[in-house]
Amino acid sequence: MPNCKHCKPDKAAQFCSSCGAHLKPKRIDAGYVVQELKSILYLEFGIFYTIKELALRPGKTTKRYLWGERKRFIKPILFLIVCSLVYTLGQRLFDYEILTISFSEETKKSRPLAFELLSWFTDNYGYLNVWMALFIAAFYRLFFRRLNYNYFEIFVFLCYILGLFMLFYFVLGLVDNLVGLPFLQIGLPLSWIYLMWAVKQFYLDNRKRVYIKAFLGYSLGTFTSLLLFVAISMGLDLLLGN
């Protein structure tokens, strides 16, 4: 029972008019905890519906979200974070990788901090999608500047697309590990095809050069984000006198 001094039992009332506390709160049990977890991840009505719609009609689904149909979809940044977490957990359990960076022994000794940061990058690729999306969005804004989408709307689009990428790689990595066949090798070309299809839907651009812009924007954005990441790690090494 709420202990606010204004809270009084009232058969007709459900909430205290002063503090807003529920006068007859439901006890916290296992069902309550499960319900809370479902609401945090939007499992009740958001994430599975979002995945299905993005798989079938990625560009159109993002536009529905941008145009105000938002209650049925999980929020884009949360979607990307959850999908990246799923990918990273799968990577830990099944030991698959879609990105590897080799380091020479000289680099490891001369740039220890840079080596540690880049090693973390390859081991936690899923978590850095938000960082990469910031740069990819900038290039898409440049390449498609005549179309009526601002930087932040493009960023939302990329959060959904990159999130689905992570789920796609997770499934391929799982099958790769269980079957013993190199399914991850087909993941990159298939993700390129999906990306170009999604960009075409999003911008409603039927010209063939939309595929080139989609490919270049993603490639340049990813390269720029990686380059800056390396530059920052190298700069920290120099600054700290390593």
CYANA upper distance limits for C-alpha pairs under 8 A (distance plus 0.5 A):
  1 MET  CA     23 LEU  CA      6.82
  1 MET  CA     24 LYS  CA      7.26
  1 MET  CA     25 PRO  CA      7.85
  2 PRO  CA      7 CYS  CA      7.05
  2 PRO  CA     21 ALA  CA      7.05
  2 PRO  CA     22 HIS  CA      7.85
  2 PRO  CA     23 LEU  CA      6.95
  3 ASN  CA      7 CYS  CA      7.24
  4 CYS  CA     19 CYS  CA      7.62
  6 HIS  CA     16 CYS  CA      7.80
  6 HIS  CA     17 SER  CA      8.47
  6 HIS  CA     18 SER  CA      6.82
  6 HIS  CA     19 CYS  CA      8.32
  7 CYS  CA     16 CYS  CA      5.99
  7 CYS  CA     17 SER  CA      8.37
  7 CYS  CA     18 SER  CA      7.98
  7 CYS  CA     19 CYS  CA      8.42
  7 CYS  CA     23 LEU  CA      7.81
  8 LYS  CA     16 CYS  CA      8.02
  8 LYS  CA     23 LEU  CA      8.35
  9 PRO  CA     23 LEU  CA      7.39
 10 ASP  CA     14 GLN  CA      8.15
 10 ASP  CA     23 LEU  CA      8.48
 13 ALA  CA     23 LEU  CA      8.11
 14 GLN  CA     22 HIS  CA      6.37
 14 GLN  CA     23 LEU  CA      5.95
 14 GLN  CA     24 LYS  CA      7.16
 15 PHE  CA     20 GLY  CA      5.96
 15 PHE  CA     21 ALA  CA      5.94
 15 PHE  CA     22 HIS  CA      4.95
 15 PHE  CA     23 LEU  CA      5.77
 16 CYS  CA     20 GLY  CA      5.24
 16 CYS  CA     21 ALA  CA      5.85
 16 CYS  CA     22 HIS  CA      6.96
 16 CYS  CA     23 LEU  CA      6.86
 28 ILE  CA     32 TYR  CA      6.09
 28 ILE  CA     33 VAL  CA      7.75
 29 ASP  CA     33 VAL  CA      6.97
 30 ALA  CA     34 VAL  CA      6.78
 31 GLY  CA     35 GLN  CA      6.65
 32 TYR  CA     36 GLU  CA      6.72
 33 VAL  CA     37 LEU  CA      6.79
 34 VAL  CA     38 LYS  CA      6.69
 35 GLN  CA     39 SER  CA      6.71
 36 GLU  CA     40 ILE  CA      6.74
 37 LEU  CA     41 LEU  CA      6.98
 38 LYS  CA     42 TYR  CA      6.33
 38 LYS  CA     43 LEU  CA      5.39
 38 LYS  CA     44 GLU  CA      6.47
 39 SER  CA     43 LEU  CA      6.84
 39 SER  CA     44 GLU  CA      6.93
 41 LEU  CA     47 ILE  CA      7.72
 41 LEU  CA     74 ILE  CA      8.39
 41 LEU  CA     82 VAL  CA      8.49
 42 TYR  CA     46 GLY  CA      5.37
 42 TYR  CA     47 ILE  CA      6.32
 42 TYR  CA     74 ILE  CA      6.61
 43 LEU  CA     47 ILE  CA      6.05
 43 LEU  CA     48 PHE  CA      7.40
 45 PHE  CA     49 TYR  CA      7.28
 45 PHE  CA     72 ARG  CA      6.66
 45 PHE  CA     73 PHE  CA      8.04
 46 GLY  CA     50 THR  CA      6.38
 46 GLY  CA     71 LYS  CA      8.23
 46 GLY  CA     72 ARG  CA      5.85
 46 GLY  CA     73 PHE  CA      5.11
 46 GLY  CA     74 ILE  CA      5.29
 47 ILE  CA     51 ILE  CA      6.64
 47 ILE  CA     73 PHE  CA      7.12
 47 ILE  CA     74 ILE  CA      5.96
 47 ILE  CA     79 PHE  CA      7.89
 48 PHE  CA     52 LYS  CA      6.71
 49 TYR  CA     53 GLU  CA      6.67
 49 TYR  CA     72 ARG  CA      7.91
 49 TYR  CA     73 PHE  CA      7.46
 50 THR  CA     54 LEU  CA      6.50
 50 THR  CA     72 ARG  CA      8.17
 50 THR  CA     73 PHE  CA      5.88
 50 THR  CA     74 ILE  CA      7.07
 51 ILE  CA     55 ALA  CA      6.55
 51 ILE  CA    164 LEU  CA      7.60
 52 LYS  CA     56 LEU  CA      6.82
 53 GLU  CA     57 ARG  CA      6.16
 53 GLU  CA     58 PRO  CA      7.08
 53 GLU  CA     61 THR  CA      6.66
 54 LEU  CA     58 PRO  CA      4.56
 54 LEU  CA     59 GLY  CA      8.16
 54 LEU  CA     61 THR  CA      6.63
 54 LEU  CA     62 THR  CA      8.38
 54 LEU  CA    160 TYR  CA      7.98
 54 LEU  CA    161 ILE  CA      8.13
 54 LEU  CA    164 LEU  CA      7.96
 55 ALA  CA    164 LEU  CA      8.20
 57 ARG  CA     61 THR  CA      6.42
 57 ARG  CA    198 ALA  CA      7.93
 57 ARG  CA    201 GLN  CA      8.22
 58 PRO  CA     62 THR  CA      6.80
 58 PRO  CA    161 ILE  CA      7.81
 58 PRO  CA    198 ALA  CA      5.79
 58 PRO  CA    201 GLN  CA      7.73
 58 PRO  CA    202 PHE  CA      8.05
 59 GLY  CA     63 LYS  CA      6.91
 59 GLY  CA    157 PHE  CA      8.13
 59 GLY  CA    198 ALA  CA      5.41
 59 GLY  CA    199 VAL  CA      6.87
 59 GLY  CA    200 LYS  CA      7.85
 59 GLY  CA    201 GLN  CA      4.99
 59 GLY  CA    202 PHE  CA      4.37
 59 GLY  CA    203 TYR  CA      8.12
 60 LYS  CA     64 ARG  CA      6.75
 60 LYS  CA    201 GLN  CA      6.69
 60 LYS  CA    202 PHE  CA      6.60
 61 THR  CA     65 TYR  CA      6.98
 62 THR  CA     66 LEU  CA      6.75
 62 THR  CA    156 VAL  CA      8.15
 62 THR  CA    157 PHE  CA      6.28
 62 THR  CA    160 TYR  CA      8.05
 62 THR  CA    202 PHE  CA      7.86
 63 LYS  CA     67 TRP  CA      6.43
 63 LYS  CA    202 PHE  CA      7.42
 64 ARG  CA     68 GLY  CA      7.02
 64 ARG  CA     69 GLU  CA      5.98
 64 ARG  CA     70 ARG  CA      8.18
 65 TYR  CA     69 GLU  CA      5.41
 65 TYR  CA     70 ARG  CA      5.58
 65 TYR  CA     73 PHE  CA      7.80
 66 LEU  CA     70 ARG  CA      8.25
 66 LEU  CA    153 GLU  CA      7.64
 69 GLU  CA     73 PHE  CA      8.36
 70 ARG  CA     74 ILE  CA      8.24
 70 ARG  CA     75 LYS  CA      8.37
 74 ILE  CA     78 LEU  CA      7.56
 74 ILE  CA     79 PHE  CA      6.61
 75 LYS  CA     79 PHE  CA      6.47
 76 PRO  CA     80 LEU  CA      6.76
 76 PRO  CA    156 VAL  CA      6.30
 76 PRO  CA    157 PHE  CA      8.28
 76 PRO  CA    159 CYS  CA      5.95
 76 PRO  CA    160 TYR  CA      6.12
 77 ILE  CA     81 ILE  CA      6.70
 77 ILE  CA    130 VAL  CA      8.24
 77 ILE  CA    156 VAL  CA      7.86
 77 ILE  CA    159 CYS  CA      6.37
 77 ILE  CA    160 TYR  CA      8.31
 78 LEU  CA     82 VAL  CA      6.53
 79 PHE  CA     83 CYS  CA      6.57
 79 PHE  CA    159 CYS  CA      7.82
 79 PHE  CA    160 TYR  CA      7.27
 79 PHE  CA    163 GLY  CA      6.77
 80 LEU  CA     84 SER  CA      6.47
 80 LEU  CA    129 ASN  CA      8.09
 80 LEU  CA    130 VAL  CA      8.06
 80 LEU  CA    159 CYS  CA      5.97
 80 LEU  CA    160 TYR  CA      6.88
 80 LEU  CA    162 LEU  CA      7.19
 80 LEU  CA    163 GLY  CA      4.72
 80 LEU  CA    164 LEU  CA      8.30
 81 ILE  CA     85 LEU  CA      6.59
 81 ILE  CA    127 TYR  CA      7.44
 81 ILE  CA    163 GLY  CA      7.94
 82 VAL  CA     86 VAL  CA      6.80
 82 VAL  CA    163 GLY  CA      8.44
 83 CYS  CA     87 TYR  CA      6.74
 83 CYS  CA    126 GLY  CA      8.49
 83 CYS  CA    163 GLY  CA      5.79
 83 CYS  CA    164 LEU  CA      7.59
 83 CYS  CA    166 MET  CA      6.27
 83 CYS  CA    167 LEU  CA      6.34
 84 SER  CA     88 THR  CA      6.58
 84 SER  CA    126 GLY  CA      4.90
 84 SER  CA    127 TYR  CA      6.22
 84 SER  CA    129 ASN  CA      8.23
 84 SER  CA    163 GLY  CA      7.09
 84 SER  CA    166 MET  CA      6.22
 84 SER  CA    167 LEU  CA      8.14
 85 LEU  CA     89 LEU  CA      6.58
 85 LEU  CA    126 GLY  CA      7.37
 85 LEU  CA    127 TYR  CA      7.66
 86 VAL  CA     90 GLY  CA      6.63
 86 VAL  CA    166 MET  CA      8.26
 86 VAL  CA    167 LEU  CA      7.68
 86 VAL  CA    170 PHE  CA      7.76
 87 TYR  CA     91 GLN  CA      6.59
 87 TYR  CA    126 GLY  CA      6.89
 87 TYR  CA    166 MET  CA      6.15
 87 TYR  CA    167 LEU  CA      6.83
 87 TYR  CA    169 TYR  CA      7.62
 87 TYR  CA    170 PHE  CA      5.50
 88 THR  CA     92 ARG  CA      6.77
 88 THR  CA    124 ASN  CA      6.93
 88 THR  CA    125 TYR  CA      8.13
 88 THR  CA    126 GLY  CA      6.56
 88 THR  CA    127 TYR  CA      8.34
 89 LEU  CA     93 LEU  CA      6.74
 90 GLY  CA     94 PHE  CA      6.28
 90 GLY  CA     95 ASP  CA      8.04
 90 GLY  CA     96 TYR  CA      8.48
 90 GLY  CA    170 PHE  CA      6.75
 90 GLY  CA    173 GLY  CA      8.20
 90 GLY  CA    174 LEU  CA      7.77
 91 GLN  CA     95 ASP  CA      5.46
 91 GLN  CA     96 TYR  CA      5.81
 91 GLN  CA     97 GLU  CA      7.39
 91 GLN  CA    170 PHE  CA      8.11
 91 GLN  CA    173 GLY  CA      8.18
 92 ARG  CA     96 TYR  CA      8.43
 94 PHE  CA    173 GLY  CA      7.87
 94 PHE  CA    174 LEU  CA      7.21
 94 PHE  CA    177 ASN  CA      6.78
 95 ASP  CA    177 ASN  CA      8.47
 96 TYR  CA    173 GLY  CA      6.28
 96 TYR  CA    177 ASN  CA      8.06
 97 GLU  CA    173 GLY  CA      8.32
 98 ILE  CA    169 TYR  CA      8.34
 98 ILE  CA    184 LEU  CA      7.64
 99 LEU  CA    122 THR  CA      6.52
 99 LEU  CA    125 TYR  CA      7.98
100 THR  CA    122 THR  CA      6.44
101 ILE  CA    118 LEU  CA      8.34
101 ILE  CA    119 SER  CA      8.23
101 ILE  CA    122 THR  CA      7.40
103 PHE  CA    107 THR  CA      6.78
103 PHE  CA    108 LYS  CA      7.22
103 PHE  CA    115 PHE  CA      8.02
104 SER  CA    108 LYS  CA      6.93
105 GLU  CA    109 LYS  CA      6.86
106 GLU  CA    110 SER  CA      6.47
107 THR  CA    111 ARG  CA      5.97
107 THR  CA    112 PRO  CA      7.87
107 THR  CA    115 PHE  CA      7.67
108 LYS  CA    112 PRO  CA      5.70
108 LYS  CA    115 PHE  CA      6.15
110 SER  CA    242 ASN  CA      7.47
111 ARG  CA    115 PHE  CA      6.61
111 ARG  CA    234 MET  CA      7.45
111 ARG  CA    237 ASP  CA      6.65
111 ARG  CA    242 ASN  CA      7.03
112 PRO  CA    116 GLU  CA      6.69
112 PRO  CA    237 ASP  CA      7.82
112 PRO  CA    242 ASN  CA      7.63
113 LEU  CA    117 LEU  CA      6.66
113 LEU  CA    233 SER  CA      7.09
113 LEU  CA    234 MET  CA      8.04
113 LEU  CA    236 LEU  CA      7.89
113 LEU  CA    237 ASP  CA      6.17
113 LEU  CA    242 ASN  CA      8.27
114 ALA  CA    118 LEU  CA      6.54
114 ALA  CA    230 VAL  CA      7.47
114 ALA  CA    233 SER  CA      5.13
114 ALA  CA    234 MET  CA      5.91
114 ALA  CA    236 LEU  CA      8.28
114 ALA  CA    237 ASP  CA      7.00
115 PHE  CA    119 SER  CA      6.43
116 GLU  CA    120 TRP  CA      6.61
117 LEU  CA    121 PHE  CA      6.70
117 LEU  CA    233 SER  CA      7.12
118 LEU  CA    122 THR  CA      6.89
118 LEU  CA    230 VAL  CA      7.78
119 SER  CA    123 ASP  CA      6.75
120 TRP  CA    124 ASN  CA      6.36
121 PHE  CA    125 TYR  CA      5.96
121 PHE  CA    128 LEU  CA      7.95
124 ASN  CA    128 LEU  CA      7.75
125 TYR  CA    129 ASN  CA      7.72
126 GLY  CA    166 MET  CA      7.28
128 LEU  CA    132 MET  CA      6.92
129 ASN  CA    133 ALA  CA      6.44
129 ASN  CA    159 CYS  CA      8.47
129 ASN  CA    162 LEU  CA      7.37
130 VAL  CA    134 LEU  CA      7.00
130 VAL  CA    159 CYS  CA      7.65
131 TRP  CA    135 PHE  CA      7.79
131 TRP  CA    225 SER  CA      7.54
132 MET  CA    136 ILE  CA      6.77
132 MET  CA    221 GLY  CA      7.15
132 MET  CA    222 THR  CA      6.15
132 MET  CA    225 SER  CA      5.99
132 MET  CA    226 LEU  CA      8.35
133 ALA  CA    137 ALA  CA      6.34
133 ALA  CA    155 PHE  CA      6.90
133 ALA  CA    158 LEU  CA      6.63
133 ALA  CA    159 CYS  CA      7.39
133 ALA  CA    162 LEU  CA      8.44
133 ALA  CA    221 GLY  CA      8.04
133 ALA  CA    222 THR  CA      8.45
134 LEU  CA    138 ALA  CA      7.10
134 LEU  CA    155 PHE  CA      7.16
135 PHE  CA    139 PHE  CA      7.09
135 PHE  CA    221 GLY  CA      5.17
135 PHE  CA    222 THR  CA      7.49
135 PHE  CA    224 THR  CA      7.46
135 PHE  CA    225 SER  CA      6.71
136 ILE  CA    140 TYR  CA      6.77
136 ILE  CA    158 LEU  CA      8.50
136 ILE  CA    217 GLY  CA      6.45
136 ILE  CA    218 TYR  CA      5.87
136 ILE  CA    219 SER  CA      8.37
136 ILE  CA    220 LEU  CA      7.60
136 ILE  CA    221 GLY  CA      4.41
136 ILE  CA    222 THR  CA      6.93
137 ALA  CA    141 ARG  CA      6.52
137 ALA  CA    151 TYR  CA      6.76
137 ALA  CA    152 PHE  CA      8.40
137 ALA  CA    154 ILE  CA      6.17
137 ALA  CA    155 PHE  CA      5.86
137 ALA  CA    158 LEU  CA      7.66
137 ALA  CA    217 GLY  CA      8.46
137 ALA  CA    221 GLY  CA      7.98
138 ALA  CA    142 LEU  CA      6.82
138 ALA  CA    151 TYR  CA      7.11
138 ALA  CA    221 GLY  CA      7.99
139 PHE  CA    143 PHE  CA      6.56
139 PHE  CA    217 GLY  CA      5.61
139 PHE  CA    218 TYR  CA      8.17
139 PHE  CA    220 LEU  CA      7.79
139 PHE  CA    221 GLY  CA      6.78
140 TYR  CA    144 PHE  CA      6.24
140 TYR  CA    145 ARG  CA      8.20
140 TYR  CA    154 ILE  CA      7.93
140 TYR  CA    213 LYS  CA      8.20
140 TYR  CA    214 ALA  CA      7.97
140 TYR  CA    217 GLY  CA      5.99
140 TYR  CA    218 TYR  CA      8.37
141 ARG  CA    145 ARG  CA      5.72
141 ARG  CA    149 TYR  CA      8.15
141 ARG  CA    150 ASN  CA      7.42
141 ARG  CA    151 TYR  CA      6.42
141 ARG  CA    154 ILE  CA      7.75
143 PHE  CA    213 LYS  CA      7.01
143 PHE  CA    217 GLY  CA      7.81
145 ARG  CA    149 TYR  CA      8.27
147 LEU  CA    203 TYR  CA      7.77
149 TYR  CA    153 GLU  CA      6.52
149 TYR  CA    154 ILE  CA      7.08
150 ASN  CA    154 ILE  CA      6.93
151 TYR  CA    155 PHE  CA      6.70
152 PHE  CA    156 VAL  CA      6.79
153 GLU  CA    157 PHE  CA      6.92
154 ILE  CA    158 LEU  CA      6.78
155 PHE  CA    159 CYS  CA      6.71
156 VAL  CA    160 TYR  CA      7.09
157 PHE  CA    161 ILE  CA      6.87
158 LEU  CA    162 LEU  CA      6.28
159 CYS  CA    163 GLY  CA      6.39
160 TYR  CA    164 LEU  CA      6.81
161 ILE  CA    165 PHE  CA      6.79
161 ILE  CA    195 LEU  CA      7.79
161 ILE  CA    198 ALA  CA      8.38
162 LEU  CA    166 MET  CA      6.89
163 GLY  CA    167 LEU  CA      7.12
164 LEU  CA    168 PHE  CA      6.58
165 PHE  CA    169 TYR  CA      6.66
165 PHE  CA    191 SER  CA      7.25
166 MET  CA    170 PHE  CA      6.56
167 LEU  CA    171 VAL  CA      6.76
168 PHE  CA    172 LEU  CA      6.79
168 PHE  CA    187 GLY  CA      8.16
169 TYR  CA    173 GLY  CA      6.37
169 TYR  CA    184 LEU  CA      7.46
169 TYR  CA    187 GLY  CA      7.07
170 PHE  CA    174 LEU  CA      6.58
171 VAL  CA    175 VAL  CA      6.70
172 LEU  CA    176 ASP  CA      6.35
172 LEU  CA    183 PHE  CA      6.18
172 LEU  CA    184 LEU  CA      5.96
172 LEU  CA    187 GLY  CA      7.57
173 GLY  CA    177 ASN  CA      6.58
173 GLY  CA    183 PHE  CA      7.59
173 GLY  CA    184 LEU  CA      6.43
174 LEU  CA    178 LEU  CA      6.69
175 VAL  CA    179 VAL  CA      6.23
175 VAL  CA    180 GLY  CA      8.19
175 VAL  CA    181 LEU  CA      8.42
175 VAL  CA    183 PHE  CA      7.51
176 ASP  CA    180 GLY  CA      5.79
176 ASP  CA    181 LEU  CA      5.75
176 ASP  CA    182 PRO  CA      6.14
176 ASP  CA    183 PHE  CA      5.68
176 ASP  CA    184 LEU  CA      7.08
177 ASN  CA    181 LEU  CA      8.04
182 PRO  CA    186 ILE  CA      8.28
183 PHE  CA    187 GLY  CA      7.40
184 LEU  CA    188 LEU  CA      8.08
186 ILE  CA    190 LEU  CA      6.81
187 GLY  CA    191 SER  CA      6.48
188 LEU  CA    192 TRP  CA      6.80
189 PRO  CA    193 ILE  CA      6.89
190 LEU  CA    194 TYR  CA      6.74
191 SER  CA    195 LEU  CA      6.50
192 TRP  CA    196 MET  CA      6.73
192 TRP  CA    215 PHE  CA      7.82
193 ILE  CA    197 TRP  CA      6.70
194 TYR  CA    198 ALA  CA      6.55
195 LEU  CA    199 VAL  CA      6.64
195 LEU  CA    214 ALA  CA      7.72
195 LEU  CA    215 PHE  CA      8.49
196 MET  CA    200 LYS  CA      6.65
196 MET  CA    210 VAL  CA      8.11
196 MET  CA    211 TYR  CA      5.84
196 MET  CA    214 ALA  CA      6.11
196 MET  CA    215 PHE  CA      7.44
197 TRP  CA    201 GLN  CA      6.84
197 TRP  CA    211 TYR  CA      8.41
198 ALA  CA    202 PHE  CA      6.57
199 VAL  CA    203 TYR  CA      6.59
199 VAL  CA    210 VAL  CA      8.11
199 VAL  CA    211 TYR  CA      8.37
199 VAL  CA    214 ALA  CA      6.88
200 LYS  CA    204 LEU  CA      6.03
200 LYS  CA    205 ASP  CA      5.89
200 LYS  CA    206 ASN  CA      7.25
200 LYS  CA    210 VAL  CA      7.01
200 LYS  CA    211 TYR  CA      7.92
201 GLN  CA    205 ASP  CA      7.72
205 ASP  CA    210 VAL  CA      7.03
206 ASN  CA    210 VAL  CA      7.77
208 LYS  CA    212 ILE  CA      8.01
209 ARG  CA    213 LYS  CA      6.75
210 VAL  CA    214 ALA  CA      6.51
211 TYR  CA    215 PHE  CA      6.67
212 ILE  CA    216 LEU  CA      6.51
213 LYS  CA    217 GLY  CA      6.24
214 ALA  CA    218 TYR  CA      6.72
215 PHE  CA    219 SER  CA      6.56
216 LEU  CA    220 LEU  CA      6.28
217 GLY  CA    221 GLY  CA      6.39
218 TYR  CA    222 THR  CA      6.53
219 SER  CA    223 PHE  CA      6.52
220 LEU  CA    224 THR  CA      6.42
221 GLY  CA    225 SER  CA      6.64
222 THR  CA    226 LEU  CA      6.69
223 PHE  CA    227 LEU  CA      6.47
224 THR  CA    228 LEU  CA      6.56
225 SER  CA    229 PHE  CA      6.55
226 LEU  CA    230 VAL  CA      6.65
227 LEU  CA    231 ALA  CA      6.60
228 LEU  CA    232 ILE  CA      6.52
229 PHE  CA    233 SER  CA      6.77
230 VAL  CA    234 MET  CA      6.55
231 ALA  CA    235 GLY  CA      6.44
232 ILE  CA    236 LEU  CA      6.64
233 SER  CA    237 ASP  CA      6.80
234 MET  CA    238 LEU  CA      6.86
235 GLY  CA    239 LEU  CA      6.50
236 LEU  CA    240 LEU  CA      6.49
237 ASP  CA    241 GLY  CA      6.67
237 ASP  CA    242 ASN  CA      5.74
238 LEU  CA    242 ASN  CA      6.51
